[in-house]
Structure formats: structure tokens, C-alpha cells
């Protein structure tokens, strides 16, 4: 699995247009492939239940 720290603006916009949920998070390097994560797209918080850590992300805000 590959996590992105950010997305190109056109990709982000197209994803929103077709209904794909995206979340930008600068701490993706702390997440291992075998970790279990829970994502709150309203607040933008990613919870790593394996490591008992949380990472702030940019909450989905519709259109940018």
C-alpha cells in the first residue's frame, strides 16, 4: 500500500468530482503496511490502532 503526503491539484479535484475520498497527511511515513488504521474524513484524523498513535491530516472539505 502506498500513502501520499499530498496530491497534485488536478488529481485532487478530479477525485472529488468522481467521489473518491482523499486525505492529505504529512505523517504517512510513520504508517507501516501491516498497521491497522482508522480514518475520520470529517476531522482529518488518522488513528493507527496498531501503534496507538494519531496523525493529523487535512479534512475533506469538498471543493478547493
PyMOL commands that set and color helices and strands:
alter all, ss='L'
color gray80, all
select helices_A, chain A and resi 9-18+28-30
alter helices_A, ss='H'
color red, helices_A
select strands_A, chain A and resi 37-40+45-48+53-56
alter strands_A, ss='S'
color yellow, strands_A
deselect
rebuild
show_as cartoon
